[in-house]
Amino acid sequence: MKSRADLKQAKCCIIKIGSAVLTDNGQGLNRDAINNWVEQVSALKSRGIDVIIVSSGSVAEGMVRLGWKKRPHALHELQAAASVGQMGLIQAYEESFQAQGFKTAQVLLTHDDLANRTRYLNARATIKTLLSLSVVPIINENDVVANEELRVGDNDTLAAIIANLMGADLLMILTDQDGFFNADPRANPDAKLLSQANVDDETLDIAASGGAGALGRGGMQTKLTAARIASRSGTATAIVPGLQQRIILDVIDGNDVGTLLIPNDVPISARKRWLTAHLDVRGKLTLDDGAVKAIKKSGVSLLPVGVVSVAGEFDRGELVACISKEGKEFARGLVNYSSADIAKMQQCKSTDIEVCLGFIGESEVIHRDNLVLL
């Protein structure tokens, strides 16, 4: 997807709906808006387009049902609110889709589900089966059980990972803003809406200022990060005003609404897309300039001779960040050796691994199949 005209050819679309548009100013779920979105999604399905919804709103709906005016900070209170609110959220989608003649399915995920290769593939197979049955998957983070170690973090990121999981053509983020501006429109009245931009444009980072709303966890920075994650599967991202009439259909029809962020690179392999679902980095490897250049340019494996230093404690098979000597992370990968072993053999030739460790396993610290550029 390189232009708005290409969106007409989309076959799989992830629609992320945020709390700011899903809830009626903190007064519960906006049923009129839900019905409107469901009508549009139903129209897409009649065109043969697969649609997956990633929905926020469980905590916000739970707060209303429990009579809470402010979002709690304690984890157990957040989980309680999510547990209560999830009932009303799914009920609202189910009733609305039933009226359009479609079935829905609830899918709750945590980071641990997505980081485990087997469970990741199981989730993909289940979602593909639901789509083949013309069922609309409604996905949310499993807030009821997720702690900080298991949490994906926000539904923008979750939606992007689902886009990678399914190899989606488009990620559509429905928000309370008109799109992505060159500055925070809430603080700068002269801010201009960006109709289209390359997702890797560094000026977007400057524009992605401002925090999240009272009911949500994400801001424009999380949406930009999500767009960059989604781009790894060649997925374009549209950031659009969720409450605008016919907004979903306008995006798919290629109309000039919101902001379209275009993926820059060729899509990476399915296995490497899975690696991008890992958000829990266990350590860091600082590499010399030669190793950084070779990995960036040729996509080679990381050899011990290129490792300058090791930070953190990790075991074989865990995810680590690859850092340049300037301190910039440029890649991540699954290591073939523990942090202690890598520290012993750093800057050694592969032929000297047995001398350094007393045994030899793989000749690479990270094999290129388990190494993904950021």
Contacts in CASP RR format, 6 or more apart in sequence:
PFRMAT RR
TARGET T0000
AUTHOR 0000-0000-0000
METHOD contacts of the structure
MODEL  1
MKSRADLKQAKCCIIKIGSAVLTDNGQGLNRDAINNWVEQVSALKSRGID
VIIVSSGSVAEGMVRLGWKKRPHALHELQAAASVGQMGLIQAYEESFQAQ
GFKTAQVLLTHDDLANRTRYLNARATIKTLLSLSVVPIINENDVVANEEL
RVGDNDTLAAIIANLMGADLLMILTDQDGFFNADPRANPDAKLLSQANVD
DETLDIAASGGAGALGRGGMQTKLTAARIASRSGTATAIVPGLQQRIILD
VIDGNDVGTLLIPNDVPISARKRWLTAHLDVRGKLTLDDGAVKAIKKSGV
SLLPVGVVSVAGEFDRGELVACISKEGKEFARGLVNYSSADIAKMQQCKS
TDIEVCLGFIGESEVIHRDNLVLL
1 7 0 8 1.000
1 10 0 8 1.000
1 169 0 8 1.000
1 170 0 8 1.000
1 234 0 8 1.000
1 235 0 8 1.000
1 236 0 8 1.000
1 262 0 8 1.000
1 263 0 8 1.000
2 236 0 8 1.000
2 262 0 8 1.000
3 196 0 8 1.000
3 262 0 8 1.000
4 196 0 8 1.000
4 254 0 8 1.000
4 255 0 8 1.000
4 256 0 8 1.000
4 260 0 8 1.000
5 254 0 8 1.000
6 236 0 8 1.000
7 169 0 8 1.000
7 170 0 8 1.000
7 236 0 8 1.000
7 238 0 8 1.000
7 251 0 8 1.000
7 252 0 8 1.000
7 253 0 8 1.000
7 254 0 8 1.000
7 260 0 8 1.000
8 252 0 8 1.000
8 253 0 8 1.000
8 254 0 8 1.000
9 169 0 8 1.000
10 49 0 8 1.000
10 169 0 8 1.000
10 170 0 8 1.000
10 252 0 8 1.000
11 48 0 8 1.000
11 49 0 8 1.000
11 50 0 8 1.000
11 169 0 8 1.000
12 49 0 8 1.000
12 50 0 8 1.000
12 51 0 8 1.000
12 52 0 8 1.000
12 131 0 8 1.000
12 166 0 8 1.000
12 167 0 8 1.000
12 168 0 8 1.000
12 169 0 8 1.000
12 170 0 8 1.000
13 44 0 8 1.000
13 49 0 8 1.000
13 50 0 8 1.000
13 51 0 8 1.000
13 52 0 8 1.000
13 168 0 8 1.000
13 169 0 8 1.000
13 170 0 8 1.000
13 171 0 8 1.000
13 172 0 8 1.000
13 252 0 8 1.000
14 52 0 8 1.000
14 53 0 8 1.000
14 54 0 8 1.000
14 159 0 8 1.000
14 162 0 8 1.000
14 163 0 8 1.000
14 166 0 8 1.000
14 168 0 8 1.000
14 170 0 8 1.000
14 171 0 8 1.000
14 172 0 8 1.000
14 230 0 8 1.000
14 235 0 8 1.000
15 37 0 8 1.000
15 41 0 8 1.000
15 51 0 8 1.000
15 52 0 8 1.000
15 53 0 8 1.000
15 54 0 8 1.000
15 172 0 8 1.000
15 174 0 8 1.000
15 248 0 8 1.000
16 53 0 8 1.000
16 54 0 8 1.000
16 55 0 8 1.000
16 56 0 8 1.000
16 155 0 8 1.000
16 156 0 8 1.000
16 158 0 8 1.000
16 159 0 8 1.000
16 171 0 8 1.000
16 172 0 8 1.000
16 173 0 8 1.000
16 174 0 8 1.000
16 226 0 8 1.000
17 37 0 8 1.000
17 53 0 8 1.000
17 54 0 8 1.000
17 55 0 8 1.000
17 56 0 8 1.000
17 174 0 8 1.000
17 242 0 8 1.000
18 55 0 8 1.000
18 56 0 8 1.000
18 57 0 8 1.000
18 155 0 8 1.000
18 173 0 8 1.000
18 174 0 8 1.000
18 175 0 8 1.000
18 216 0 8 1.000
19 56 0 8 1.000
19 57 0 8 1.000
19 59 0 8 1.000
19 60 0 8 1.000
19 215 0 8 1.000
19 216 0 8 1.000
20 175 0 8 1.000
20 176 0 8 1.000
20 213 0 8 1.000
20 215 0 8 1.000
20 216 0 8 1.000
21 30 0 8 1.000
21 33 0 8 1.000
21 174 0 8 1.000
21 175 0 8 1.000
21 176 0 8 1.000
21 242 0 8 1.000
21 243 0 8 1.000
22 29 0 8 1.000
22 30 0 8 1.000
22 33 0 8 1.000
22 34 0 8 1.000
22 55 0 8 1.000
22 56 0 8 1.000
22 57 0 8 1.000
22 60 0 8 1.000
23 29 0 8 1.000
23 30 0 8 1.000
23 57 0 8 1.000
23 60 0 8 1.000
23 61 0 8 1.000
23 64 0 8 1.000
23 215 0 8 1.000
24 30 0 8 1.000
24 33 0 8 1.000
26 60 0 8 1.000
26 63 0 8 1.000
26 64 0 8 1.000
26 215 0 8 1.000
27 64 0 8 1.000
28 60 0 8 1.000
28 61 0 8 1.000
28 64 0 8 1.000
29 57 0 8 1.000
29 61 0 8 1.000
29 88 0 8 1.000
29 89 0 8 1.000
29 92 0 8 1.000
31 92 0 8 1.000
31 96 0 8 1.000
33 242 0 8 1.000
33 243 0 8 1.000
34 92 0 8 1.000
34 93 0 8 1.000
34 96 0 8 1.000
35 96 0 8 1.000
35 99 0 8 1.000
36 245 0 8 1.000
37 174 0 8 1.000
37 248 0 8 1.000
38 93 0 8 1.000
38 96 0 8 1.000
38 97 0 8 1.000
38 99 0 8 1.000
38 100 0 8 1.000
39 100 0 8 1.000
40 246 0 8 1.000
40 247 0 8 1.000
40 248 0 8 1.000
40 249 0 8 1.000
41 51 0 8 1.000
41 53 0 8 1.000
41 97 0 8 1.000
41 136 0 8 1.000
41 248 0 8 1.000
42 97 0 8 1.000
42 100 0 8 1.000
42 101 0 8 1.000
42 102 0 8 1.000
43 249 0 8 1.000
44 51 0 8 1.000
44 248 0 8 1.000
44 249 0 8 1.000
44 252 0 8 1.000
45 51 0 8 1.000
45 102 0 8 1.000
45 134 0 8 1.000
45 136 0 8 1.000
49 252 0 8 1.000
50 131 0 8 1.000
50 166 0 8 1.000
51 136 0 8 1.000
52 127 0 8 1.000
52 131 0 8 1.000
52 136 0 8 1.000
52 137 0 8 1.000
52 139 0 8 1.000
52 162 0 8 1.000
52 166 0 8 1.000
52 168 0 8 1.000
53 93 0 8 1.000
53 136 0 8 1.000
53 137 0 8 1.000
53 138 0 8 1.000
53 139 0 8 1.000
54 139 0 8 1.000
54 140 0 8 1.000
54 155 0 8 1.000
54 158 0 8 1.000
54 159 0 8 1.000
54 162 0 8 1.000
55 89 0 8 1.000
55 93 0 8 1.000
55 138 0 8 1.000
55 139 0 8 1.000
55 140 0 8 1.000
55 155 0 8 1.000
56 140 0 8 1.000
56 155 0 8 1.000
56 216 0 8 1.000
57 85 0 8 1.000
57 89 0 8 1.000
57 140 0 8 1.000
57 215 0 8 1.000
58 81 0 8 1.000
58 82 0 8 1.000
58 85 0 8 1.000
58 86 0 8 1.000
58 89 0 8 1.000
58 140 0 8 1.000
58 143 0 8 1.000
59 71 0 8 1.000
59 78 0 8 1.000
59 81 0 8 1.000
59 82 0 8 1.000
59 85 0 8 1.000
59 143 0 8 1.000
59 215 0 8 1.000
60 71 0 8 1.000
60 85 0 8 1.000
60 215 0 8 1.000
60 216 0 8 1.000
61 84 0 8 1.000
61 85 0 8 1.000
61 86 0 8 1.000
61 88 0 8 1.000
61 89 0 8 1.000
62 68 0 8 1.000
62 81 0 8 1.000
62 82 0 8 1.000
62 84 0 8 1.000
62 85 0 8 1.000
63 69 0 8 1.000
63 71 0 8 1.000
63 72 0 8 1.000
63 81 0 8 1.000
63 215 0 8 1.000
65 84 0 8 1.000
65 85 0 8 1.000
65 88 0 8 1.000
66 80 0 8 1.000
66 81 0 8 1.000
66 84 0 8 1.000
68 81 0 8 1.000
70 214 0 8 1.000
71 78 0 8 1.000
71 214 0 8 1.000
71 215 0 8 1.000
71 216 0 8 1.000
72 78 0 8 1.000
72 81 0 8 1.000
75 147 0 8 1.000
75 148 0 8 1.000
78 143 0 8 1.000
79 143 0 8 1.000
79 144 0 8 1.000
79 145 0 8 1.000
79 146 0 8 1.000
82 143 0 8 1.000
82 144 0 8 1.000
83 143 0 8 1.000
83 144 0 8 1.000
86 106 0 8 1.000
86 140 0 8 1.000
86 143 0 8 1.000
86 144 0 8 1.000
89 140 0 8 1.000
90 104 0 8 1.000
90 106 0 8 1.000
90 138 0 8 1.000
93 104 0 8 1.000
93 136 0 8 1.000
93 138 0 8 1.000
94 104 0 8 1.000
97 103 0 8 1.000
97 104 0 8 1.000
97 136 0 8 1.000
102 134 0 8 1.000
102 135 0 8 1.000
102 136 0 8 1.000
103 133 0 8 1.000
103 134 0 8 1.000
103 135 0 8 1.000
103 136 0 8 1.000
104 135 0 8 1.000
104 136 0 8 1.000
104 137 0 8 1.000
104 138 0 8 1.000
105 130 0 8 1.000
105 135 0 8 1.000
105 136 0 8 1.000
105 137 0 8 1.000
105 138 0 8 1.000
106 138 0 8 1.000
106 140 0 8 1.000
107 123 0 8 1.000
107 126 0 8 1.000
107 127 0 8 1.000
107 130 0 8 1.000
107 137 0 8 1.000
107 138 0 8 1.000
107 139 0 8 1.000
107 140 0 8 1.000
108 139 0 8 1.000
108 140 0 8 1.000
108 141 0 8 1.000
108 142 0 8 1.000
108 144 0 8 1.000
109 123 0 8 1.000
109 139 0 8 1.000
109 140 0 8 1.000
109 141 0 8 1.000
109 142 0 8 1.000
109 152 0 8 1.000
109 158 0 8 1.000
110 141 0 8 1.000
110 142 0 8 1.000
110 145 0 8 1.000
110 146 0 8 1.000
110 150 0 8 1.000
110 151 0 8 1.000
110 152 0 8 1.000
111 146 0 8 1.000
111 149 0 8 1.000
111 150 0 8 1.000
111 151 0 8 1.000
111 152 0 8 1.000
111 153 0 8 1.000
111 277 0 8 1.000
111 279 0 8 1.000
111 280 0 8 1.000
112 119 0 8 1.000
112 149 0 8 1.000
112 150 0 8 1.000
113 119 0 8 1.000
113 120 0 8 1.000
113 123 0 8 1.000
113 142 0 8 1.000
114 120 0 8 1.000
114 123 0 8 1.000
114 152 0 8 1.000
114 161 0 8 1.000
114 165 0 8 1.000
114 277 0 8 1.000
115 277 0 8 1.000
115 278 0 8 1.000
115 279 0 8 1.000
115 280 0 8 1.000
115 319 0 8 1.000
117 274 0 8 1.000
120 165 0 8 1.000
120 274 0 8 1.000
120 277 0 8 1.000
123 165 0 8 1.000
124 165 0 8 1.000
124 166 0 8 1.000
127 137 0 8 1.000
127 162 0 8 1.000
127 165 0 8 1.000
127 166 0 8 1.000
128 166 0 8 1.000
130 136 0 8 1.000
130 137 0 8 1.000
131 137 0 8 1.000
139 158 0 8 1.000
139 159 0 8 1.000
139 162 0 8 1.000
140 155 0 8 1.000
140 158 0 8 1.000
141 151 0 8 1.000
141 152 0 8 1.000
141 153 0 8 1.000
141 155 0 8 1.000
141 158 0 8 1.000
146 152 0 8 1.000
149 280 0 8 1.000
152 158 0 8 1.000
152 161 0 8 1.000
152 279 0 8 1.000
153 217 0 8 1.000
153 279 0 8 1.000
154 217 0 8 1.000
154 218 0 8 1.000
154 222 0 8 1.000
155 217 0 8 1.000
156 173 0 8 1.000
156 218 0 8 1.000
156 219 0 8 1.000
156 222 0 8 1.000
156 223 0 8 1.000
156 225 0 8 1.000
156 226 0 8 1.000
157 222 0 8 1.000
157 225 0 8 1.000
157 226 0 8 1.000
157 229 0 8 1.000
157 279 0 8 1.000
159 171 0 8 1.000
159 173 0 8 1.000
159 226 0 8 1.000
159 230 0 8 1.000
160 171 0 8 1.000
160 225 0 8 1.000
160 226 0 8 1.000
160 227 0 8 1.000
160 229 0 8 1.000
160 230 0 8 1.000
160 235 0 8 1.000
160 237 0 8 1.000
161 229 0 8 1.000
161 276 0 8 1.000
161 277 0 8 1.000
162 168 0 8 1.000
163 171 0 8 1.000
163 229 0 8 1.000
163 230 0 8 1.000
163 233 0 8 1.000
163 235 0 8 1.000
164 229 0 8 1.000
164 230 0 8 1.000
164 232 0 8 1.000
164 233 0 8 1.000
164 235 0 8 1.000
164 273 0 8 1.000
164 274 0 8 1.000
164 276 0 8 1.000
164 277 0 8 1.000
165 273 0 8 1.000
165 277 0 8 1.000
167 233 0 8 1.000
167 234 0 8 1.000
167 235 0 8 1.000
167 267 0 8 1.000
167 273 0 8 1.000
168 230 0 8 1.000
168 233 0 8 1.000
168 235 0 8 1.000
169 235 0 8 1.000
169 236 0 8 1.000
170 235 0 8 1.000
170 236 0 8 1.000
170 237 0 8 1.000
170 238 0 8 1.000
170 251 0 8 1.000
170 252 0 8 1.000
171 226 0 8 1.000
171 227 0 8 1.000
171 230 0 8 1.000
171 235 0 8 1.000
171 236 0 8 1.000
171 237 0 8 1.000
171 238 0 8 1.000
172 237 0 8 1.000
172 238 0 8 1.000
172 240 0 8 1.000
172 248 0 8 1.000
172 251 0 8 1.000
173 223 0 8 1.000
173 226 0 8 1.000
173 237 0 8 1.000
173 238 0 8 1.000
173 239 0 8 1.000
173 240 0 8 1.000
174 240 0 8 1.000
174 241 0 8 1.000
174 242 0 8 1.000
174 247 0 8 1.000
174 248 0 8 1.000
175 223 0 8 1.000
175 239 0 8 1.000
175 240 0 8 1.000
175 241 0 8 1.000
175 242 0 8 1.000
176 241 0 8 1.000
176 242 0 8 1.000
176 243 0 8 1.000
177 185 0 8 1.000
177 220 0 8 1.000
177 239 0 8 1.000
177 241 0 8 1.000
178 185 0 8 1.000
178 193 0 8 1.000
178 241 0 8 1.000
178 258 0 8 1.000
179 193 0 8 1.000
179 194 0 8 1.000
179 239 0 8 1.000
179 240 0 8 1.000
179 241 0 8 1.000
179 258 0 8 1.000
179 259 0 8 1.000
180 193 0 8 1.000
180 194 0 8 1.000
180 197 0 8 1.000
180 204 0 8 1.000
180 207 0 8 1.000
180 208 0 8 1.000
180 220 0 8 1.000
180 223 0 8 1.000
180 224 0 8 1.000
180 239 0 8 1.000
180 258 0 8 1.000
180 259 0 8 1.000
180 261 0 8 1.000
181 191 0 8 1.000
181 192 0 8 1.000
181 193 0 8 1.000
181 194 0 8 1.000
181 207 0 8 1.000
182 191 0 8 1.000
182 192 0 8 1.000
182 194 0 8 1.000
182 203 0 8 1.000
182 207 0 8 1.000
183 190 0 8 1.000
183 191 0 8 1.000
183 192 0 8 1.000
183 207 0 8 1.000
183 209 0 8 1.000
184 191 0 8 1.000
184 207 0 8 1.000
184 209 0 8 1.000
184 210 0 8 1.000
184 220 0 8 1.000
185 191 0 8 1.000
186 210 0 8 1.000
187 209 0 8 1.000
187 210 0 8 1.000
193 258 0 8 1.000
193 259 0 8 1.000
194 207 0 8 1.000
194 259 0 8 1.000
195 256 0 8 1.000
195 258 0 8 1.000
195 259 0 8 1.000
195 260 0 8 1.000
196 259 0 8 1.000
196 260 0 8 1.000
196 261 0 8 1.000
196 262 0 8 1.000
197 204 0 8 1.000
197 259 0 8 1.000
197 260 0 8 1.000
197 261 0 8 1.000
197 262 0 8 1.000
198 261 0 8 1.000
198 262 0 8 1.000
198 264 0 8 1.000
199 224 0 8 1.000
199 227 0 8 1.000
199 228 0 8 1.000
199 231 0 8 1.000
199 237 0 8 1.000
199 261 0 8 1.000
199 262 0 8 1.000
199 263 0 8 1.000
199 264 0 8 1.000
200 228 0 8 1.000
200 231 0 8 1.000
200 264 0 8 1.000
200 265 0 8 1.000
204 224 0 8 1.000
204 261 0 8 1.000
205 221 0 8 1.000
205 224 0 8 1.000
207 220 0 8 1.000
208 219 0 8 1.000
208 220 0 8 1.000
208 221 0 8 1.000
208 223 0 8 1.000
208 224 0 8 1.000
209 220 0 8 1.000
209 221 0 8 1.000
210 219 0 8 1.000
210 220 0 8 1.000
210 221 0 8 1.000
211 218 0 8 1.000
211 219 0 8 1.000
211 220 0 8 1.000
211 221 0 8 1.000
212 218 0 8 1.000
212 219 0 8 1.000
212 222 0 8 1.000
213 219 0 8 1.000
220 239 0 8 1.000
223 237 0 8 1.000
223 239 0 8 1.000
224 261 0 8 1.000
226 237 0 8 1.000
227 237 0 8 1.000
227 239 0 8 1.000
227 261 0 8 1.000
229 276 0 8 1.000
230 236 0 8 1.000
230 237 0 8 1.000
230 263 0 8 1.000
231 237 0 8 1.000
231 261 0 8 1.000
231 263 0 8 1.000
231 264 0 8 1.000
231 265 0 8 1.000
232 263 0 8 1.000
232 265 0 8 1.000
232 267 0 8 1.000
232 268 0 8 1.000
232 272 0 8 1.000
232 273 0 8 1.000
232 276 0 8 1.000
232 372 0 8 1.000
233 267 0 8 1.000
233 268 0 8 1.000
233 273 0 8 1.000
234 263 0 8 1.000
234 265 0 8 1.000
234 266 0 8 1.000
234 267 0 8 1.000
235 263 0 8 1.000
236 260 0 8 1.000
236 261 0 8 1.000
236 262 0 8 1.000
236 263 0 8 1.000
237 260 0 8 1.000
237 261 0 8 1.000
238 251 0 8 1.000
238 257 0 8 1.000
238 258 0 8 1.000
238 259 0 8 1.000
238 260 0 8 1.000
238 261 0 8 1.000
239 258 0 8 1.000
239 259 0 8 1.000
239 261 0 8 1.000
240 247 0 8 1.000
240 250 0 8 1.000
240 251 0 8 1.000
240 257 0 8 1.000
240 258 0 8 1.000
240 259 0 8 1.000
241 247 0 8 1.000
241 257 0 8 1.000
241 258 0 8 1.000
244 250 0 8 1.000
244 257 0 8 1.000
247 257 0 8 1.000
250 257 0 8 1.000
251 257 0 8 1.000
267 273 0 8 1.000
268 276 0 8 1.000
268 372 0 8 1.000
271 369 0 8 1.000
272 372 0 8 1.000
275 319 0 8 1.000
275 332 0 8 1.000
275 333 0 8 1.000
275 334 0 8 1.000
275 370 0 8 1.000
275 372 0 8 1.000
276 332 0 8 1.000
276 372 0 8 1.000
278 319 0 8 1.000
278 332 0 8 1.000
280 319 0 8 1.000
281 319 0 8 1.000
281 320 0 8 1.000
281 321 0 8 1.000
281 332 0 8 1.000
282 312 0 8 1.000
282 313 0 8 1.000
282 314 0 8 1.000
282 318 0 8 1.000
282 319 0 8 1.000
282 320 0 8 1.000
283 310 0 8 1.000
283 311 0 8 1.000
283 312 0 8 1.000
283 313 0 8 1.000
283 314 0 8 1.000
283 318 0 8 1.000
283 320 0 8 1.000
283 321 0 8 1.000
283 339 0 8 1.000
284 310 0 8 1.000
284 311 0 8 1.000
284 312 0 8 1.000
284 320 0 8 1.000
284 321 0 8 1.000
284 322 0 8 1.000
284 323 0 8 1.000
284 329 0 8 1.000
285 302 0 8 1.000
285 307 0 8 1.000
285 309 0 8 1.000
285 310 0 8 1.000
285 311 0 8 1.000
285 320 0 8 1.000
285 321 0 8 1.000
285 322 0 8 1.000
285 323 0 8 1.000
285 335 0 8 1.000
285 342 0 8 1.000
285 365 0 8 1.000
286 307 0 8 1.000
286 308 0 8 1.000
286 309 0 8 1.000
286 310 0 8 1.000
286 311 0 8 1.000
286 323 0 8 1.000
286 324 0 8 1.000
286 325 0 8 1.000
286 327 0 8 1.000
287 295 0 8 1.000
287 302 0 8 1.000
287 306 0 8 1.000
287 307 0 8 1.000
287 308 0 8 1.000
287 322 0 8 1.000
287 323 0 8 1.000
287 324 0 8 1.000
287 325 0 8 1.000
288 306 0 8 1.000
288 307 0 8 1.000
288 308 0 8 1.000
288 325 0 8 1.000
288 347 0 8 1.000
289 324 0 8 1.000
289 325 0 8 1.000
290 306 0 8 1.000
291 302 0 8 1.000
291 303 0 8 1.000
291 305 0 8 1.000
291 306 0 8 1.000
291 307 0 8 1.000
292 322 0 8 1.000
292 324 0 8 1.000
292 325 0 8 1.000
292 330 0 8 1.000
294 300 0 8 1.000
295 302 0 8 1.000
295 322 0 8 1.000
295 330 0 8 1.000
295 331 0 8 1.000
295 371 0 8 1.000
295 373 0 8 1.000
296 330 0 8 1.000
296 331 0 8 1.000
296 373 0 8 1.000
299 368 0 8 1.000
299 371 0 8 1.000
299 373 0 8 1.000
300 368 0 8 1.000
301 364 0 8 1.000
301 365 0 8 1.000
301 366 0 8 1.000
301 367 0 8 1.000
301 368 0 8 1.000
301 371 0 8 1.000
302 322 0 8 1.000
302 364 0 8 1.000
302 365 0 8 1.000
302 366 0 8 1.000
302 371 0 8 1.000
303 349 0 8 1.000
303 350 0 8 1.000
303 363 0 8 1.000
303 364 0 8 1.000
303 365 0 8 1.000
304 342 0 8 1.000
304 345 0 8 1.000
304 346 0 8 1.000
304 347 0 8 1.000
304 348 0 8 1.000
304 349 0 8 1.000
304 350 0 8 1.000
304 353 0 8 1.000
304 356 0 8 1.000
304 365 0 8 1.000
305 347 0 8 1.000
305 348 0 8 1.000
305 349 0 8 1.000
305 350 0 8 1.000
306 346 0 8 1.000
306 347 0 8 1.000
307 342 0 8 1.000
307 346 0 8 1.000
307 347 0 8 1.000
307 365 0 8 1.000
308 325 0 8 1.000
308 346 0 8 1.000
308 347 0 8 1.000
309 346 0 8 1.000
310 339 0 8 1.000
310 342 0 8 1.000
310 343 0 8 1.000
310 346 0 8 1.000
312 339 0 8 1.000
313 339 0 8 1.000
313 340 0 8 1.000
314 320 0 8 1.000
314 335 0 8 1.000
314 338 0 8 1.000
314 339 0 8 1.000
315 338 0 8 1.000
315 339 0 8 1.000
316 335 0 8 1.000
316 336 0 8 1.000
316 337 0 8 1.000
316 338 0 8 1.000
317 334 0 8 1.000
317 335 0 8 1.000
317 336 0 8 1.000
318 334 0 8 1.000
318 335 0 8 1.000
319 332 0 8 1.000
319 333 0 8 1.000
319 334 0 8 1.000
320 332 0 8 1.000
320 333 0 8 1.000
320 334 0 8 1.000
320 335 0 8 1.000
320 366 0 8 1.000
321 329 0 8 1.000
321 331 0 8 1.000
321 332 0 8 1.000
322 329 0 8 1.000
322 330 0 8 1.000
322 331 0 8 1.000
322 332 0 8 1.000
322 333 0 8 1.000
322 366 0 8 1.000
322 371 0 8 1.000
323 329 0 8 1.000
323 330 0 8 1.000
324 330 0 8 1.000
329 374 0 8 1.000
330 373 0 8 1.000
330 374 0 8 1.000
331 371 0 8 1.000
331 372 0 8 1.000
331 373 0 8 1.000
331 374 0 8 1.000
332 371 0 8 1.000
332 372 0 8 1.000
332 374 0 8 1.000
333 366 0 8 1.000
333 370 0 8 1.000
333 371 0 8 1.000
333 372 0 8 1.000
334 366 0 8 1.000
334 370 0 8 1.000
335 342 0 8 1.000
335 365 0 8 1.000
335 366 0 8 1.000
336 361 0 8 1.000
336 362 0 8 1.000
336 364 0 8 1.000
336 365 0 8 1.000
336 366 0 8 1.000
336 367 0 8 1.000
337 345 0 8 1.000
337 357 0 8 1.000
337 361 0 8 1.000
337 362 0 8 1.000
337 365 0 8 1.000
341 357 0 8 1.000
342 365 0 8 1.000
344 356 0 8 1.000
344 357 0 8 1.000
345 352 0 8 1.000
345 353 0 8 1.000
345 356 0 8 1.000
345 357 0 8 1.000
348 355 0 8 1.000
348 356 0 8 1.000
350 363 0 8 1.000
350 364 0 8 1.000
353 360 0 8 1.000
353 361 0 8 1.000
353 363 0 8 1.000
354 360 0 8 1.000
END
